[in-house]
Amino acid sequence: MKHLTSTLNGIKETFYRNDLWQSIEEMPIHNWIQICETGDLKYCYKKGGRVSPTLEEHWLKLQQQYIDEFGLDENYKQQLRLKKELAILNCDIVITKDKFLNNLVKIKEAEILAITSKEAFKFYEVKDYIEKYKGYRIDPNTTTVIEWYYSLKNMSDGKTD
């Protein structure tokens, strides 16, 4: 979220853009899912707007809010660990020129492929499960990102309303 600052009157004032969703507490899950699935940042706007580099920064801040609130998924953490190990192995190959390390690289690549090739659930499939669990219909245009992910978290923990 890029703050606009003005010093026209000699006083530093900060203005927040009111055309963007400012937090995951107000952003509808529909917009969040659209950005995640399509990569189109226009869904950061409440009523539409032009995509710009500052919008990319804003999206990163929204993602950071999500990470601060919910942390990283264990599957994603495992992917990051394996990719780090793979990068280290590739560096070791360049430094030592040890051909045996190519076998270890192939093993790590296979492990990464096994983790990433799992089919992800579609949004409306998950929505259906949550609606059955809660016993009422969920409107993706009014349910916020934070409400959605707490519903998923509570459902996976076995907590009820």
Legacy VTK file of the C-alpha trace (Angstrom):
# vtk DataFile Version 3.0
C-alpha trace
ASCII
DATASET POLYDATA
POINTS 161 float
0.000 0.000 0.000
1.769 3.113 -1.232
0.998 6.093 0.890
0.579 9.344 -0.942
2.295 12.205 0.844
1.758 15.888 0.394
3.689 18.835 1.769
1.731 21.560 -0.020
0.725 23.191 3.245
4.100 22.572 4.921
2.724 19.699 6.985
3.498 16.156 5.979
0.188 14.368 5.528
-0.375 10.766 4.525
-3.345 9.799 2.391
-4.529 6.259 1.816
-5.903 5.307 -1.546
-9.574 4.606 -1.071
-9.941 2.909 -4.466
-7.855 -0.120 -3.358
-8.608 -2.864 -0.877
-6.321 -1.851 1.999
-6.295 -5.074 4.005
-7.293 -8.725 3.987
-9.883 -7.750 6.603
-11.868 -5.855 3.974
-10.879 -7.468 0.659
-13.450 -9.996 -0.633
-12.191 -13.545 -1.105
-13.438 -13.411 -4.715
-10.889 -10.715 -5.554
-8.086 -12.537 -3.709
-8.780 -15.804 -5.533
-8.971 -14.014 -8.906
-5.523 -12.501 -8.344
-4.090 -15.838 -7.203
-5.556 -17.744 -10.150
-5.031 -15.215 -12.948
-2.239 -12.977 -11.664
-4.332 -9.957 -12.707
-3.817 -7.238 -10.102
-6.825 -5.214 -11.274
-8.757 -7.113 -8.584
-6.892 -5.070 -5.940
-9.185 -2.204 -6.969
-12.637 -1.851 -5.493
-14.169 -0.683 -8.772
-11.421 -1.097 -11.331
-8.292 0.793 -12.238
-4.984 0.670 -14.068
-2.297 -1.837 -13.105
1.001 -0.150 -12.207
4.260 -0.972 -10.379
2.841 0.583 -7.199
-0.033 -1.871 -7.430
2.486 -4.728 -7.370
3.899 -3.306 -4.127
0.381 -3.065 -2.738
-0.306 -6.731 -3.606
2.912 -7.774 -1.841
1.748 -5.929 1.272
-1.614 -7.721 1.158
0.219 -11.032 0.843
2.421 -10.077 3.802
-0.718 -9.416 5.845
-1.865 -12.931 4.981
1.492 -14.451 5.979
1.554 -12.440 9.218
-1.931 -13.686 10.090
-1.784 -17.319 8.934
1.868 -18.159 8.292
3.092 -20.292 5.408
1.565 -23.608 4.419
3.710 -26.612 5.441
3.689 -27.927 1.870
5.025 -24.590 0.629
7.705 -24.563 3.342
8.814 -28.022 2.201
9.002 -26.815 -1.411
11.185 -23.901 -0.324
13.482 -26.212 1.676
13.917 -28.545 -1.297
14.558 -25.662 -3.707
17.184 -24.283 -1.343
18.878 -27.698 -1.177
18.723 -27.915 -4.975
20.347 -24.502 -5.361
23.133 -25.484 -2.956
23.725 -28.721 -4.869
23.918 -26.829 -8.171
26.470 -24.444 -6.651
28.474 -27.403 -5.354
28.509 -28.913 -8.857
29.900 -25.691 -10.307
32.519 -25.343 -7.551
33.661 -28.983 -7.217
32.807 -30.290 -10.704
31.738 -33.523 -8.972
29.515 -35.406 -11.449
28.024 -37.574 -8.694
26.132 -34.533 -7.420
24.057 -34.636 -10.632
22.335 -37.728 -9.205
21.437 -35.836 -6.038
20.134 -32.936 -8.144
17.852 -35.315 -10.050
16.557 -36.750 -6.768
15.775 -33.259 -5.413
14.073 -32.300 -8.679
11.929 -35.443 -8.459
10.985 -34.611 -4.851
10.009 -31.074 -5.861
7.970 -32.383 -8.781
6.176 -34.854 -6.496
5.163 -32.070 -4.116
4.169 -29.534 -6.768
2.284 -31.946 -9.017
-0.493 -32.468 -6.473
-3.727 -31.165 -7.922
-5.010 -28.084 -6.123
-8.629 -27.801 -5.093
-10.780 -25.439 -7.089
-12.196 -22.470 -5.170
-15.840 -23.463 -5.659
-15.120 -27.029 -4.529
-13.707 -25.704 -1.271
-16.564 -23.206 -0.988
-19.031 -26.075 -1.245
-17.296 -27.975 1.574
-17.261 -24.919 3.818
-20.933 -24.211 3.109
-21.825 -27.808 4.043
-19.691 -27.543 7.176
-21.168 -24.224 8.273
-24.694 -24.958 7.114
-25.244 -21.745 5.175
-24.343 -20.141 1.844
-21.172 -18.047 1.554
-21.053 -15.043 -0.769
-17.496 -14.692 -2.139
-18.125 -11.013 -2.918
-18.846 -10.128 0.715
-16.793 -12.721 2.616
-13.403 -11.218 3.376
-10.053 -12.941 2.895
-9.487 -13.170 6.644
-12.969 -14.622 7.278
-12.465 -17.198 4.511
-9.101 -18.442 5.714
-10.206 -18.571 9.349
-13.172 -20.675 8.208
-10.758 -23.042 6.443
-8.430 -23.108 9.438
-11.247 -23.769 11.914
-12.742 -26.438 9.667
-9.389 -28.233 9.384
-8.892 -27.972 13.159
-12.367 -29.473 13.705
-13.735 -26.347 15.397
-17.399 -25.457 14.959
-19.098 -22.042 14.843
LINES 1 162
161 0 1 2 3 4 5 6 7 8 9 10 11 12 13 14 15 16 17 18 19 20 21 22 23 24 25 26 27 28 29 30 31 32 33 34 35 36 37 38 39 40 41 42 43 44 45 46 47 48 49 50 51 52 53 54 55 56 57 58 59 60 61 62 63 64 65 66 67 68 69 70 71 72 73 74 75 76 77 78 79 80 81 82 83 84 85 86 87 88 89 90 91 92 93 94 95 96 97 98 99 100 101 102 103 104 105 106 107 108 109 110 111 112 113 114 115 116 117 118 119 120 121 122 123 124 125 126 127 128 129 130 131 132 133 134 135 136 137 138 139 140 141 142 143 144 145 146 147 148 149 150 151 152 153 154 155 156 157 158 159 160
